[in-house]
Amino acid sequence: MSYGQPEKLSAEEENKLARRGACLAVVVLPMICCCLFGLFTSYTTDGRILASKFFLYSTYHGNIIGFVGFSDIAKSSCALDRLTPKPSSYDKDQYALETRYRNNLRIYRKYWQELKKNGGDPGEYPLPTHLPQTFAQAKAKYCR
């Protein structure tokens, strides 16, 4: 091999290096990014404000990664109420929706206080006391 010339690799060695690079890109890099983001949101005030805003938005409006907003939960329950005949799992489904609503409300209250405590502006989100406090109130407000 001469100086400055790239070394010629066999096809097998190139494939091995390509697999190793793909593994790093697909598995290791996202893990490192998640760890760094977790540290950022846990140990810095700006990170906590960012996390609080994310959870407030997600519980209030819903988002694409699995959070369902308050109005969507209530509307799902109303749609279940309108079904005739009622499915055999009606009570279980209603209980699951009510539990999800209570959990969303708990998360909303927690991150509202976290945002306020860290100096963020919670003005773009309603006060937790202005939200329907029970599932029946939520259904009355959001189902029309």
N, C-alpha and C positions, 0 to 999 in steps of 0.2 A: 504494500500500500504506500502510495506516495503522499507526501505532506500536502494538506489542503484539499485532497480529493475525498469525497464521501465514500464510505465503505459500502461495498455491494453486499446486500443481505439476501439470503435465500427467501423464497416465498413463504416457507414455513416460519422462519424467524420474523418476517414482516407481519404475518397473521398473529403470531404470538404477541408481538408488541402492540398491534392494533387492538386485540382483545384486552390487554392490560390497560391501555388508554381508555377504552370504552368503559371498563369496570370503574376506573377512577372517575370518569365524567358522570356516570349514571348513579353510582352508589356512594362513593366517598365524598364527592364535592357537595351534594345536597345535604348530607349529614353534617358536614362542617358548617355550611351556611345556616342550618337550623340551630345548631349549637351556638353559633355567634349571635344569631337573632334572639335566641332565648336569653343569653347573657345580657344583651343590650336592653331587652324589655324588662329584665329582672333587676338590674343594678344601676340603671341610669334614670333620671327623672324624665328626660325626653322619651326614653323607651317606654316608661310606664304610661306616659300621656298617650303615646302612639297606640299601645295595647288597649288602653281604656277606650279610646275613640273607636278602635276596631270593634271591640265587643259591644259598645253602645250602639254603633251603627248596625252591627249584625243582629243583635237581639231586637232592635226596633224595626228595621226594614227587612231583615233577612238577607242572605247572600248565597252565592253559588256553591260554597263549600260545606253546606249542611245546616247552617243556622236557618231557622224559620222564624219570620217576624211575628209580632203579636197579632196583627190583623190576619195573617195567613193561617195561624193556628185557629183563631176564632172562626174564620170562614170555612175551614175544613170541618170543624165541628158542626156548623150550620148545614153544610152540605150533607153530612152524615145524618142530621136530624130530618132532612127532607126526603131521605130514601124511604120508599115503601115497596115491599115490606122491609122492616128493619133487619139488618144482617144478624146472624147469631152472635157475632163478636161485638155487637153494638156497645154494650156496657164497658167492655174491656178497651175498645177503641176510644170511647169518650173519656175514660179514666186516663188513658195514655196521653191524650191531648191536653187534659187539664193538668196533668203532671208536667208536661212540657211547658205549658204556659207559666206555671208556678216557678219552674226552674229558670225560664227566661227572665221573669220578673226579679228573681233573686240575683241573677247575674247582672241585670241592668242596674239594680240598686247598688251592688258591690262596686261596679266600675264607675258609676256616677260619683260615688264618694271618693274613689281612687283618683279620678280625674280632678275633682275639686280640691282634694288634699295636695296634689302635686302642682297646682297652679295652672291647670289647663282651663280652657273656656268651655264650660258645659252648656252655654247658652243656646247652641243649635239643637239640643235635645231637650224634650220636655222633662220637667221635674218628675221623679219617681212617684210622687203623690198625685200627679195629674194623670197618671195612667190608670186604667181600670184595675182595681186591686183584687178582684175575684174573677174567676172564669165566666161566671154568669153576667157580670157587668161588661166584660170584654165582648161576649156574644151579643149583648144588647147594643153595644156601641158600633161594632164592626159589621154586623150582619143586618143588612137592610134589604 
